[in-house]
Every structure is written in C-alpha cells, then in structure tokens.
Amino acid sequence: MIEKIDFDKKKIIGRRSARLAIVQALYQMNFTGKNAAYVINEFKNYRFVKSDQEDFYSQIDFDFFSFILKGNEISKKEIDSHIANILDKDWNLKRINQISYAILRAGAFEFLECPDIPTKVIISEYVDIAHDFFDDKEIGFVNGVLDNLAQMLRSKDTSKKKIH
C-alpha cells in the first residue's frame, strides 16, 4: 500500500508540475508561432534536463505535458471556439491576457479529453497557476471562465477515456 501512495503522490506532483510547464509552453507557442513538436523538443532538451538535484522540471509528467500540447495544437480552433462562446459579446480572444489564454486553453483541453481527471481538480490546478501570475480580478476571470467551460464541456454521461 505504501508504494501505491508514493506512486500516486509522484503522479500528482508530476501532473501539477506539467501543468505549469504546459501554460509556459502554450504561451511560447502563441508568442513565437512555433509548433508543439518544436516546443516539446525545446523543453525536453533545455528545460527538462536531468540533474543530480531535484527541481521543478525533474518532476514533470512528460507524457501528460506532450499529450496536452499536441492536443491543443490539433484542437486549437475547437478550444478557441469554446472559450469565445463563454466570453461576453464585447470581448474576443485577442483581448485576453496571453497567460490567461494559455491557462484557459490547457484547462479546456483537459475538460474535453481527460475525463478521468475530476473537474474540480482541473479548475483548482489552473486557478492555482493563475495565482502565481495575477491579482484577484484576473484570477476571478480565469476561475469563472474555467467553471463555465467545465459546465459546457463536461456532462454526467461522459465516457471514461484513459490517458497516458
């Protein structure tokens, strides 16, 4: 039983670390125009470098990181459409802070493609990331949009898909 608990804790930490890296990578993709394969390779070779010391990047669930980035690239139009549908009519995607936009895209993709991860976990994890960057107003915006996305994209009859 102890091994399972250690594995679960490691998995939770790996995904939590991956989510922050995902937001950074989506921001980079949007800012530079580089594709997912390029950014994944760049993170793997220059940021996720193994070292003797444990640090943030050494704990990342790389498969989860890659899955979310590749999926975001493939589903960008669909994800953007869902986010745009949540925004007030006077807002558009170009008005959203780019870090918030990356957080929302990552969360939306998880709502769509990771039904084995509870909705409240996805919202909580990405709101925690928003706390690292923003004040209460922007955090409230991110939380509200994620909550509305969850209501729109998740239903009780969602079939369980397994990811990596």
C-alpha positions, 0 to 999 in steps of 0.5 A: 500500500505504501508504494501505491501512495508514493506512486500516486503522490509522484503522479500528482506532483508530476501532473501539477508540475506539467501543468505549469510547464504546459501554460509556459509552453502554450504561451511560447507557442502563441508568442513565437508561432512555433509548433508543439513538436518544436516546443516539446523538443525545446523543453525536453532538451533545455528545460527538462534536463536531468540533474543530480538535484531535484527541481521543478522540471525533474518532476514533470509528467512528460507524457501528460505535458506532450499529450496536452500540447499536441492536443491543443495544437490539433484542437486549437480552433475547437478550444478557441471556439469554446472559450469565445462562446463563454466570453461576453459579446464585447470581448474576443480572444485577442483581448485576453491576457496571453497567460490567461489564454494559455491557462484557459486553453490547457484547462479546456483541453483537459475538460474535453479529453481527460475525463478521468481527471475530476473537474474540480481538480482541473479548475483548482490546478489552473486557478492555482497557476493563475495565482502565481501570475495575477491579482484577484480580478484576473484570477476571478476571470480565469476561475469563472471562465474555467467553471463555465467551460467545465459546465459546457464541456463536461456532462454526467454521461461522459465516457471514461477515456484513459490517458497516458 
